[in-house]
Amino acid sequence: MHGSDTHAHQHARPEHARPAPREAGFSLLRLSVAQRLGYVAIALVLIWGGVYWALS
């Protein structure tokens, strides 16, 4: 019974195709070393600025 139509088989249709891949969002792993160090420096300045402000 392999040739009979008892088993419905559907092929992929265009409306069921995968959506187009989106652009990747922000990722620290994609930044250069200089950019990563810059963001770390900004974070440290903000953190220590907050500590200094809280203790003063």
N, C-alpha and C positions, 0 to 999 in steps of 0.2 A: 504494500500500500504506500510505497514511497512516492508514487506519481500522482496520487489523488489530492484533491483540494480539501481534505479534512483538517489540515493544519494551516491556519492562516499565518502567513509570514509577511511582516511589514518591513519595508526598507526605510532607511532614514529619509525623512522629508525635509525640504528646505525650512518649513516653519518650525521644525523641531531641531534645527541645527544649533550648534553652540553659539552663544553670543560672541561678538568680537571681543578680544582681550582688552581689558582696560589698562590705562597707564598705571604703573605702579605708584603708590603714594610715597610720602616722605620716608626715607630709610637712612639711618645713620651708617649702615654698612656701605652705602653707595657714595658717601662723601669722601673727599680726599683727606689725608692725614691732617693737613693744615686746617681744613674746615672743621674736622672733629676737635682738634685742639682749640680752635677759636670758640666753638660752642662750649667746651669744657671750661675755658677761661671765663666766658660770660656767666656760666652757671656758678662758678666759684665766687666771682665778684658779687653776684646777687645773694648767694648764701652768706658770705662773710659780711656783706653790707647789712643783711638782716640781723645777723648776730651782733654786730657793732651797734646797730640802732636799738636792739632789744636790751643791750647791757648799758647803754648810755642814759 
